[in-house]
Amino acid sequence: IDKSPFTEPTLNLIRKWDQDCLNSHVKCRESLPKLPSRVIDVRVANGKCKLVETKGASGRYMTLSHCWGTLRILTTVKENIDIHRRGIDLKALPKTFQDAIWMTDRLGIQYLWIDSLCIVQNDADDWARESALMAAIYSNSHLTLAATASKNGSEGLFKERAVDTFSMTVPGLAPLAASVMRRREHECLLNIDEESVDYFEDSLPLNTRAWVYQERLLSPRFLHFSTDELVWECRQLRACECGRVPQPRETENRSVDTPDRLFFQLPDAEKYWYQLIKKYTQLKITKDFDRLPAVSGIARRLMSAENYMAGLRKSHAISDLSWLTTSVKSKRPSVFQAPSWSWASVMGPII
């Protein structure tokens, strides 16, 4: 594993994962999608990229999944959208955005979708319209770059990896010292459970966010830039730089330990809706009113609109109504978000 992901060998590995996926994975084949309403053209000229109105055109694009954090970042608003159409100074962008633009360009894709730049943040109508399309935006994305180890936009995609130093002595030779990367376990990165959420808080903050759960499950290809290495997920493969990541298996009992992404690909995945929701409710959400919207894209993929009601399945109403909160800190939001019989009416984990 290279000490930095900012190298040509690492880029070549990503390209290999990508090409193998496109050429060999039946579950991952794609057609040319319609572009989102706005995208960033990553072809940099004079130190600037550009916000583009796509007007219904089709093409390949990538998406960025990131933590906003408390750091103030450049966004598109009514007052600067015309400026952004003419060009956005790269130096004005947070490091995570700069890295994502660089990576998108190096992978040969012209367009990148970033929520804070491609949705007009102070236009309520634009936000309502575009946020309703987010599930489709991530579903149709060629690849989602995930700033998994970054708490805010200033930390970037690329982390210098920690190395361990060891030494050995061979009789008759001078002492030898070397630096190596230690192999890590990956299950806490790929699966959400009660133990992993605490780990995410310190090392993989992106994975604590409720919106990201949907982004990850909907994206056909998802590339984690974690603390120690890159981890690739698609509908048919999980891979990492160290080569140790376990492959998903479709078991007969399909236990709750089956990785979430595999659940999502099962033909009868709707049966496992409640198991996904139990994991989803452990995650953090900034705005109470996003509790249902942040999972609506998953619901639309798994069931018909007629079978869905406020986070529950009509066809499994009795079992889905049998939820309990697991925390004394759980509370009801001050403003109505969902009927009292829905898990979405309580802020906190459920069982």
C-alpha positions as CSV (number, residue, x, y, z in Angstrom):
1,I,0.0,0.0,0.0
2,D,1.4,3.4,-0.9
3,K,1.9,5.8,1.9
4,S,-0.3,8.3,0.0
5,P,-3.2,7.7,-2.3
6,F,-2.1,10.6,-4.4
7,T,0.1,8.4,-6.6
8,E,-0.1,6.9,-10.1
9,P,-0.1,3.3,-8.9
10,T,-3.1,4.1,-6.7
11,L,-4.9,5.8,-9.6
12,N,-4.2,2.7,-11.8
13,L,-5.7,0.5,-9.1
14,I,-8.9,2.6,-9.1
15,R,-9.0,2.5,-12.9
16,K,-8.6,-1.3,-12.8
17,W,-11.5,-1.7,-10.3
18,D,-13.6,0.6,-12.5
19,Q,-12.9,-1.1,-15.8
20,D,-13.3,-4.6,-14.3
21,C,-16.6,-3.5,-13.0
22,L,-17.8,-2.1,-16.3
23,N,-16.6,-5.0,-18.4
24,S,-17.2,-8.0,-16.2
25,H,-20.0,-7.3,-13.6
26,V,-23.4,-8.2,-14.9
27,K,-25.1,-6.5,-11.9
28,C,-23.2,-3.2,-12.5
29,R,-23.8,-2.6,-16.2
30,E,-24.9,0.9,-17.0
31,S,-26.5,2.9,-19.7
32,L,-25.8,6.6,-20.4
33,P,-27.9,8.5,-17.8
34,K,-29.5,11.8,-17.9
35,L,-27.2,14.4,-16.2
36,P,-28.4,16.2,-13.0
37,S,-29.8,19.7,-13.5
38,R,-26.4,21.2,-12.7
39,V,-22.9,19.6,-12.6
40,I,-19.3,20.9,-12.2
41,D,-17.2,20.7,-15.3
42,V,-13.9,19.5,-13.9
43,R,-11.8,20.5,-17.0
44,V,-9.9,23.3,-15.2
45,A,-8.9,26.3,-17.3
46,N,-7.0,29.3,-15.8
47,G,-7.3,27.7,-12.3
48,K,-11.1,27.6,-12.5
49,C,-13.8,24.9,-12.9
50,K,-17.4,25.7,-14.0
51,L,-21.0,25.2,-12.9
52,V,-22.9,23.9,-15.9
53,E,-26.7,23.9,-16.5
54,T,-27.2,20.6,-18.3
55,K,-30.7,21.2,-19.8
56,G,-31.6,17.6,-20.0
57,A,-28.4,16.3,-21.7
58,S,-27.1,12.8,-21.0
59,G,-23.6,11.8,-20.0
60,R,-21.4,10.2,-17.4
61,Y,-20.8,12.0,-14.1
62,M,-19.4,11.3,-10.7
63,T,-20.7,12.3,-7.3
64,L,-19.1,13.3,-4.0
65,S,-20.2,12.1,-0.6
66,H,-18.8,14.3,2.2
67,C,-19.4,15.7,5.6
68,W,-20.2,19.4,5.7
69,G,-19.1,19.8,9.3
70,T,-19.1,23.1,11.1
71,L,-16.6,24.7,8.8
72,R,-18.1,27.2,6.4
73,I,-17.6,26.2,2.8
74,L,-18.3,27.8,-0.5
75,T,-21.8,27.1,-1.7
76,T,-23.9,28.2,-4.7
77,V,-26.5,30.8,-3.7
78,K,-28.8,33.1,-5.7
79,E,-26.2,35.9,-5.4
80,N,-23.3,34.0,-6.9
81,I,-24.8,31.4,-9.3
82,D,-24.0,33.5,-12.4
83,I,-20.4,33.9,-11.2
84,H,-20.1,30.1,-10.7
85,R,-21.4,29.5,-14.2
86,R,-18.6,31.7,-15.5
87,G,-16.0,29.9,-13.4
88,I,-15.2,28.9,-9.8
89,D,-11.7,29.6,-8.5
90,L,-10.3,26.3,-7.3
91,K,-8.5,28.0,-4.5
92,A,-11.8,29.2,-3.1
93,L,-13.0,25.6,-2.8
94,P,-12.4,23.4,0.3
95,K,-9.7,20.8,-0.1
96,T,-12.1,17.9,-0.3
97,F,-13.8,19.5,-3.3
98,Q,-10.4,20.2,-4.9
99,D,-9.3,16.6,-4.5
100,A,-12.6,15.3,-5.9
101,I,-12.3,17.5,-8.9
102,W,-8.7,16.3,-9.5
103,M,-9.7,12.7,-9.1
104,T,-12.7,12.9,-11.4
105,D,-10.6,14.5,-14.1
106,R,-7.8,11.8,-13.7
107,L,-10.4,9.1,-14.1
108,G,-11.5,10.6,-17.4
109,I,-15.0,11.8,-16.3
110,Q,-15.9,15.4,-17.3
111,Y,-18.6,16.1,-14.7
112,L,-18.9,16.0,-10.9
113,W,-22.0,16.6,-8.8
114,I,-21.5,18.2,-5.4
115,D,-24.6,19.0,-3.4
116,S,-23.5,22.4,-2.0
117,L,-22.4,23.7,-5.4
118,C,-25.1,22.1,-7.6
119,I,-28.1,23.0,-5.5
120,V,-28.9,26.7,-4.9
121,Q,-28.7,26.7,-1.1
122,N,-30.9,29.8,-0.4
123,D,-33.6,29.0,-2.9
124,A,-36.3,26.9,-1.2
125,D,-37.9,25.9,-4.5
126,D,-34.6,24.8,-6.0
127,W,-33.7,22.9,-2.9
128,A,-37.1,21.1,-2.8
129,R,-36.9,20.2,-6.4
130,E,-33.2,19.1,-6.5
131,S,-33.2,17.3,-3.1
132,A,-36.1,15.2,-4.3
133,L,-33.9,14.0,-7.1
134,M,-30.9,13.1,-4.9
135,A,-31.7,9.4,-4.9
136,A,-31.7,9.3,-8.7
137,I,-28.5,11.4,-8.8
138,Y,-26.6,8.9,-6.8
139,S,-28.2,5.9,-8.5
140,N,-27.2,7.1,-11.9
141,S,-23.7,8.3,-10.9
142,H,-20.8,6.4,-12.5
143,L,-18.8,6.5,-9.2
144,T,-19.3,8.1,-5.8
145,L,-16.1,9.4,-4.2
146,A,-16.5,9.1,-0.4
147,A,-14.5,11.4,1.9
148,T,-15.0,8.7,4.6
149,A,-12.3,9.8,6.9
150,S,-12.9,13.6,6.7
151,K,-14.9,15.5,9.3
152,N,-15.3,18.6,7.1
153,G,-14.3,20.0,3.7
154,S,-10.9,21.2,4.8
155,E,-9.4,17.7,5.4
156,G,-9.5,16.4,1.8
157,L,-9.9,13.0,0.3
158,F,-6.3,12.0,0.5
159,K,-4.8,11.1,3.9
160,E,-1.2,10.3,4.7
161,R,-1.4,6.7,5.9
162,A,0.2,5.7,9.2
163,V,3.1,3.3,8.9
164,D,4.6,0.9,11.4
165,T,8.3,0.5,11.7
166,F,10.0,-2.8,12.4
167,S,13.6,-3.8,12.6
168,M,15.4,-7.1,12.4
169,T,19.0,-8.3,12.8
170,V,20.7,-10.9,10.7
171,P,23.9,-12.3,12.1
172,G,26.8,-10.8,10.1
173,L,24.8,-8.0,8.6
174,A,24.0,-4.5,9.6
175,P,20.6,-4.0,11.4
176,L,17.7,-3.6,8.9
177,A,14.7,-1.3,9.5
178,A,11.7,-1.0,7.3
179,S,8.3,0.7,7.3
180,V,5.2,-1.2,6.5
181,M,1.4,-0.7,6.4
182,R,-0.5,-2.8,8.9
183,R,-3.5,-4.8,7.6
184,R,-6.8,-3.6,9.0
185,E,-10.1,-5.2,9.5
186,H,-12.8,-3.9,7.2
187,E,-16.1,-5.1,8.5
188,C,-16.7,-2.0,10.6
189,L,-16.3,0.1,7.4
190,L,-18.7,-2.0,5.3
191,N,-21.4,-2.9,7.8
192,I,-23.2,-0.7,10.3
193,D,-23.8,-2.1,13.8
194,E,-23.8,-0.7,17.4
195,E,-20.1,-1.3,17.9
196,S,-19.0,0.2,14.6
197,V,-20.9,3.5,15.0
198,D,-18.6,4.5,17.9
199,Y,-15.6,3.7,15.7
200,F,-17.0,5.8,12.9
201,E,-17.2,8.8,15.1
202,D,-13.4,9.0,15.5
203,S,-12.0,7.4,12.4
204,L,-14.7,7.4,9.6
205,P,-17.0,10.3,10.4
206,L,-18.8,10.2,7.0
207,N,-20.3,6.9,7.9
208,T,-22.1,8.4,10.9
209,R,-24.3,10.5,8.7
210,A,-27.8,9.3,7.9
211,W,-27.9,10.8,4.4
212,V,-24.7,8.9,3.5
213,Y,-26.4,5.6,4.2
214,Q,-28.7,6.2,1.3
215,E,-26.0,7.6,-0.9
216,R,-23.9,4.5,-0.4
217,L,-26.6,1.9,-1.0
218,L,-27.9,3.7,-4.1
219,S,-24.6,4.4,-5.8
220,P,-23.6,1.6,-8.2
221,R,-19.9,2.1,-7.3
222,F,-18.7,3.7,-4.1
223,L,-15.0,4.4,-3.3
224,H,-14.1,5.0,0.4
225,F,-11.1,7.2,1.1
226,S,-10.5,5.9,4.6
227,T,-7.8,6.5,7.1
228,D,-5.6,3.6,6.0
229,E,-6.5,2.7,2.5
230,L,-9.0,2.8,-0.3
231,V,-12.0,0.4,-0.2
232,W,-14.1,-0.2,-3.3
233,E,-17.7,-1.3,-3.2
234,C,-19.9,-2.1,-6.2
235,R,-22.9,-4.3,-6.7
236,Q,-20.8,-7.4,-7.3
237,L,-17.4,-6.8,-5.6
238,R,-15.7,-5.4,-2.5
239,A,-12.0,-4.7,-2.8
240,C,-9.3,-2.9,-1.0
241,E,-5.6,-2.0,-1.4
242,C,-4.4,-4.6,1.0
243,G,-6.5,-7.4,-0.6
244,R,-8.0,-8.6,2.6
245,V,-11.6,-7.4,2.4
246,P,-14.0,-10.3,2.6
247,Q,-16.4,-10.9,-0.3
248,P,-20.1,-10.8,0.2
249,R,-21.9,-14.1,0.2
250,E,-25.6,-14.8,-0.5
251,T,-26.3,-17.2,2.3
252,E,-29.5,-19.2,2.7
253,N,-30.4,-17.6,6.0
254,R,-29.4,-14.1,5.0
255,S,-28.6,-13.2,8.5
256,V,-28.4,-9.6,9.8
257,D,-24.6,-9.8,9.5
258,T,-24.9,-9.9,5.7
259,P,-23.5,-6.6,4.5
260,D,-26.1,-3.9,3.9
261,R,-25.2,-3.5,0.3
262,L,-25.8,-7.2,-0.4
263,F,-29.2,-7.0,1.3
264,F,-30.1,-4.2,-1.1
265,Q,-29.4,-6.3,-4.2
266,L,-31.5,-9.3,-3.2
267,P,-34.7,-9.8,-5.3
268,D,-36.7,-10.0,-2.1
269,A,-34.9,-7.1,-0.4
270,E,-38.1,-5.5,0.8
271,K,-38.3,-8.2,3.4
272,Y,-35.2,-6.8,5.1
273,W,-36.5,-3.2,5.2
274,Y,-36.8,-3.2,8.9
275,Q,-33.3,-4.5,9.4
276,L,-32.0,-1.6,7.3
277,I,-34.1,0.9,9.2
278,K,-32.7,-0.3,12.6
279,K,-29.2,0.4,11.3
280,Y,-30.3,3.7,9.7
281,T,-31.7,5.1,13.0
282,Q,-28.3,4.7,14.7
283,L,-26.9,7.4,12.4
284,K,-26.9,11.1,12.8
285,I,-29.0,13.7,11.1
286,T,-28.7,17.4,11.4
287,K,-32.3,18.4,10.6
288,D,-35.1,16.5,12.3
289,F,-37.3,17.0,9.2
290,D,-34.9,15.0,7.1
291,R,-35.5,11.8,9.0
292,L,-37.8,10.3,6.3
293,P,-36.5,12.1,3.2
294,A,-33.0,10.7,3.9
295,V,-34.2,7.2,3.5
296,S,-37.0,7.8,0.9
297,G,-34.7,6.8,-2.0
298,I,-34.1,3.4,-0.5
299,A,-37.8,3.0,0.0
300,R,-38.6,3.8,-3.6
301,R,-36.1,1.2,-4.8
302,L,-37.4,-1.5,-2.5
303,M,-41.2,-1.1,-2.6
304,S,-44.1,0.4,-4.4
305,A,-45.5,3.8,-3.3
306,E,-48.8,2.0,-2.4
307,N,-47.0,-0.2,0.1
308,Y,-45.0,2.6,1.9
309,M,-46.4,4.8,4.6
310,A,-44.3,7.1,6.8
311,G,-41.3,4.7,6.9
312,L,-43.3,1.5,7.3
313,R,-44.6,-1.2,4.9
314,K,-48.3,-1.7,4.8
315,S,-47.7,-5.4,3.9
316,H,-45.8,-5.8,7.1
317,A,-47.6,-3.3,9.3
318,I,-47.9,-5.4,12.4
319,S,-44.2,-6.2,12.6
320,D,-43.1,-2.7,11.5
321,L,-45.3,-1.1,14.2
322,S,-43.5,-3.2,16.9
323,W,-40.6,-0.9,17.2
324,L,-39.0,0.3,20.5
325,T,-36.6,3.1,21.2
326,T,-33.2,1.9,22.6
327,S,-32.1,5.2,24.2
328,V,-33.4,7.3,27.1
329,K,-32.1,10.2,25.0
330,S,-34.7,9.5,22.3
331,K,-37.1,12.4,21.9
332,R,-39.9,13.5,19.7
333,P,-39.2,16.5,17.5
334,S,-40.8,19.8,18.5
335,V,-42.4,20.1,15.0
336,F,-44.4,17.3,13.5
337,Q,-42.3,15.0,11.3
338,A,-44.3,11.7,11.2
339,P,-47.3,10.1,12.8
340,S,-46.7,8.9,16.4
341,W,-46.9,5.2,15.3
342,S,-43.9,5.7,12.9
343,W,-40.3,5.2,14.1
344,A,-39.6,8.5,12.3
345,S,-41.5,10.3,15.0
346,V,-38.7,9.6,17.5
347,M,-35.2,10.9,17.2
348,G,-32.9,8.0,18.2
349,P,-32.2,4.3,17.5
350,I,-34.9,1.7,17.4
351,I,-35.0,-2.1,17.8
